[in-house]
Amino acid sequence: MPYDYHLLFNPNSTQEHFDLALRHYQILHETPLPVIVTLCVVAGIGLVGGTIKVFKPNPELQMFEYCSLGLYVLAICVFLTNVKTGIDCSVSHNWGEVTENQGLAVIASSNIILLVMFAGVIILQIGLWYSNWDLQKKIKGVLC
Protein backbone atom coordinates (compact mmCIF):
# COMPACT_ATOMS: atom_id res chain seq x y z
CA MET A 1 0.00 0.00 0.00
CA PRO A 2 2.77 2.58 0.63
CA TYR A 3 3.94 2.18 -2.97
CA ASP A 4 0.45 1.97 -4.44
CA TYR A 5 -0.67 5.19 -2.75
CA HIS A 6 2.03 7.27 -4.40
CA LEU A 7 1.43 5.75 -7.83
CA LEU A 8 -2.32 6.29 -7.76
CA PHE A 9 -3.25 9.09 -5.37
CA ASN A 10 -0.23 11.36 -5.04
CA PRO A 11 -0.32 14.08 -7.71
CA ASN A 12 3.32 14.91 -6.93
CA SER A 13 4.63 11.41 -7.54
CA THR A 14 7.96 11.25 -9.29
CA GLN A 15 9.86 8.64 -11.24
CA GLU A 16 11.51 7.66 -7.95
CA HIS A 17 8.13 6.46 -6.65
CA PHE A 18 7.70 4.28 -9.73
CA ASP A 19 11.23 2.92 -9.33
CA LEU A 20 10.59 2.07 -5.66
CA ALA A 21 7.37 0.29 -6.59
CA LEU A 22 9.16 -1.62 -9.35
CA ARG A 23 11.84 -2.72 -6.90
CA HIS A 24 9.15 -3.75 -4.40
CA TYR A 25 7.37 -5.92 -6.97
CA GLN A 26 10.66 -7.46 -8.08
CA ILE A 27 11.38 -8.39 -4.46
CA LEU A 28 7.88 -9.88 -4.18
CA HIS A 29 8.69 -12.04 -7.19
CA GLU A 30 11.45 -13.67 -5.14
CA THR A 31 9.01 -14.91 -2.46
CA PRO A 32 10.13 -18.35 -1.26
CA LEU A 33 8.14 -21.36 -2.47
CA PRO A 34 6.95 -22.46 1.03
CA VAL A 35 5.29 -19.06 1.52
CA ILE A 36 3.56 -19.29 -1.86
CA VAL A 37 2.38 -22.84 -1.14
CA THR A 38 1.03 -21.75 2.25
CA LEU A 39 -0.91 -18.89 0.68
CA CYS A 40 -2.29 -21.22 -2.00
CA VAL A 41 -3.42 -23.66 0.69
CA VAL A 42 -5.17 -20.85 2.59
CA ALA A 43 -6.88 -19.67 -0.61
CA GLY A 44 -7.89 -23.27 -1.37
CA ILE A 45 -9.36 -23.72 2.10
CA GLY A 46 -11.37 -20.54 1.56
CA LEU A 47 -12.69 -21.85 -1.76
CA VAL A 48 -13.56 -25.25 -0.28
CA GLY A 49 -15.25 -23.63 2.73
CA GLY A 50 -17.26 -21.27 0.53
CA THR A 51 -18.28 -24.12 -1.76
CA ILE A 52 -19.41 -26.24 1.19
CA LYS A 53 -21.51 -23.36 2.52
CA VAL A 54 -23.11 -22.89 -0.90
CA PHE A 55 -23.88 -26.60 -1.33
CA LYS A 56 -26.81 -26.54 1.14
CA PRO A 57 -27.44 -22.90 1.98
CA ASN A 58 -29.98 -21.59 4.43
CA PRO A 59 -32.71 -20.25 2.08
CA GLU A 60 -33.02 -17.01 4.03
CA LEU A 61 -29.26 -16.36 4.06
CA GLN A 62 -28.17 -17.82 0.73
CA MET A 63 -27.48 -14.48 -0.94
CA PHE A 64 -24.77 -13.71 1.63
CA GLU A 65 -23.15 -17.07 0.92
CA TYR A 66 -23.37 -16.79 -2.87
CA CYS A 67 -22.07 -13.23 -2.94
CA SER A 68 -19.21 -14.04 -0.55
CA LEU A 69 -18.04 -16.94 -2.68
CA GLY A 70 -18.46 -14.99 -5.91
CA LEU A 71 -16.49 -12.03 -4.58
CA TYR A 72 -13.78 -14.35 -3.24
CA VAL A 73 -13.44 -16.09 -6.61
CA LEU A 74 -13.33 -12.74 -8.43
CA ALA A 75 -10.60 -11.52 -6.08
CA ILE A 76 -8.52 -14.62 -6.80
CA CYS A 77 -9.03 -14.05 -10.53
CA VAL A 78 -7.90 -10.40 -10.22
CA PHE A 79 -4.83 -11.54 -8.33
CA LEU A 80 -3.89 -14.18 -10.89
CA THR A 81 -4.61 -12.12 -13.99
CA ASN A 82 -3.38 -8.67 -12.92
CA VAL A 83 -1.14 -8.81 -9.87
CA LYS A 84 0.74 -12.07 -10.52
CA THR A 85 1.15 -11.28 -14.22
CA GLY A 86 2.27 -7.74 -13.38
CA ILE A 87 4.82 -8.97 -10.87
CA ASP A 88 6.18 -11.36 -13.49
CA CYS A 89 6.37 -8.47 -15.98
CA SER A 90 8.29 -6.38 -13.45
CA VAL A 91 11.09 -8.93 -13.62
CA SER A 92 11.03 -9.60 -17.36
CA HIS A 93 10.40 -5.91 -18.26
CA ASN A 94 8.02 -7.12 -20.97
CA TRP A 95 5.03 -4.85 -20.42
CA GLY A 96 3.32 -5.49 -23.74
CA GLU A 97 1.54 -2.48 -25.18
CA VAL A 98 1.85 -0.27 -22.10
CA THR A 99 4.76 1.61 -20.61
CA GLU A 100 6.45 0.44 -17.44
CA ASN A 101 4.83 3.20 -15.39
CA GLN A 102 1.39 2.30 -16.73
CA GLY A 103 2.01 -1.35 -15.90
CA LEU A 104 3.03 -0.44 -12.36
CA ALA A 105 -0.11 1.67 -12.02
CA VAL A 106 -2.20 -1.32 -13.15
CA ILE A 107 -0.61 -3.49 -10.46
CA ALA A 108 -1.23 -0.77 -7.87
CA SER A 109 -4.86 -0.31 -8.86
CA SER A 110 -5.35 -4.09 -8.84
CA ASN A 111 -4.00 -4.19 -5.30
CA ILE A 112 -6.55 -1.55 -4.27
CA ILE A 113 -9.32 -3.52 -5.99
CA LEU A 114 -8.20 -6.65 -4.11
CA LEU A 115 -8.31 -4.74 -0.85
CA VAL A 116 -11.87 -3.62 -1.53
CA MET A 117 -12.98 -7.09 -2.66
CA PHE A 118 -11.57 -8.89 0.37
CA ALA A 119 -13.04 -6.21 2.65
CA GLY A 120 -16.37 -6.90 0.92
CA VAL A 121 -16.02 -10.61 1.64
CA ILE A 122 -15.39 -9.84 5.30
CA ILE A 123 -18.36 -7.47 5.47
CA LEU A 124 -20.60 -10.08 3.82
CA GLN A 125 -19.42 -12.71 6.29
CA ILE A 126 -20.15 -10.36 9.20
CA GLY A 127 -23.60 -9.76 7.71
CA LEU A 128 -24.12 -13.51 7.36
CA TRP A 129 -23.10 -14.09 10.97
CA TYR A 130 -25.39 -11.30 12.21
CA SER A 131 -28.34 -12.48 10.14
CA ASN A 132 -27.87 -16.04 11.37
CA TRP A 133 -27.53 -14.83 14.97
CA ASP A 134 -30.68 -12.70 14.64
CA LEU A 135 -32.60 -15.62 13.06
CA GLN A 136 -31.59 -17.96 15.88
CA LYS A 137 -32.59 -15.34 18.45
CA LYS A 138 -36.04 -15.00 16.85
CA ILE A 139 -36.48 -18.79 16.69
CA LYS A 140 -35.58 -19.14 20.39
CA GLY A 141 -37.99 -16.28 21.23
CA VAL A 142 -40.84 -18.06 19.43
CA LEU A 143 -40.11 -21.41 21.09
CA CYS A 144 -39.83 -20.03 24.62
N, C-alpha and C positions, 0 to 999 in steps of 0.2 A: 504493500500500500504506500509506503513512503516514496517509492519510485513512480508508481502509477499516478499519484496525486500531481506531481510536477508535470508529468507528460500531458495530463488531461485538463487539469483545473488551474494551473498556474500560468497566467498570461505572460509572465516574465521568464518562462523557462528558456534555458539556453541549450546549446549543443552538449554542454557538460552533463546536463540532466539526462539527455538521451544516451550519452556514453555510459553513465552510471547504471542506467536501467539495462543497457545491453550487457554490461559486465555482470549484473545481478542475474539476468536470465542465462547467461553462459555458465555461471556458477551453479545455478539450479539444474542445468543439464548434466552436471557431474554428480548428481545425487546418487548415493550408493544403492545397489540393487536391493539389499534387505529393506531399506526404507520404502522403496517403490513397491515391493511385494507386500509389505505391511499395509500401505495405503490402498492397494488393489484389493486386499482381503477385507479391509474395512468397508470399501465401496461395495464389494460383493455381498457382504453381510447386510448392508443397507438395502440392496436390491432384493435379496432373498426375503428379508423381513417385510419390505413393502409389498412384495408379491404375495406372501402368505396372508397379510392383512387384507389384500384385495380379493383373495380367493373366496372367502365367505364373509363379506362385509356386513356390518350392522346396517340394515336398510335406511335407518334414520341418519347414520353418520358416514355413509359410503362416499359422499362427495369429498369429504376431508381426506379419506384414504386414497381415492383416485387422484385427486389433485396433488397430494403429497408425492405419490409415486411418479406421476407425470412430470412434476417439477424436478424431482431428483434425477430422473432419466435425462431430461433436457439439460440439466446442469452437467452431467457426465458427458453428454454429447458436446456441449460447448467447450468443456475442458479438452476433450480429445481432438476436436476439430480446430480450435483456435489456439488455445494455450499451449498444448503439447507440440502442435505443428509449429507455432511461433517460436517456442524455445529451441526446437530443432533448427529452425531457420537462423536463429541468432548465432548458432555455431557454424553452420555452413555458409552463411552470408548469401544465401540464395533466396531472395525475397519475392521472386516472381515479378509481377507487374507493378509492384509498389516500391517506394523508396524504403530505406532502412528505418527512417524516423516514422513513416506511416505504419510500417510493420510493428514497430515497438508500441505505437499508439493503439493498434488493434489488440495486441496482447494486454495492454493496460486496461482498455475498455472491456475486454473479455473477463479480466479479473474482477472488475467492478460488477459486471453482470453476474458472475459466479457468486459474488458476495450477496447480491440481492436475491438470487435464486435460492441459495442455501438458507438465508434468513427467512425467506418465504416458506421453505419446508419446515423450519423450526416453528414459525408462527402457526402454520396449519396443524402441526402436531400438538401445539399448546391448545389450539381451538378444539381439536379432536379430544384431547384429554378433558378439557373443561366441559364439552358437550356430553361426553360419556359420564363424567362425574355428576353433572346436573341431571341427566337421565336416571342414573342410579338413585340419586337423592329423591327424585319425584316418585320412582317406583317404590322405594322404601316408605315414603310418606303415604302412598295409597294403601300399602299392605298393613301399615300399623294402625 
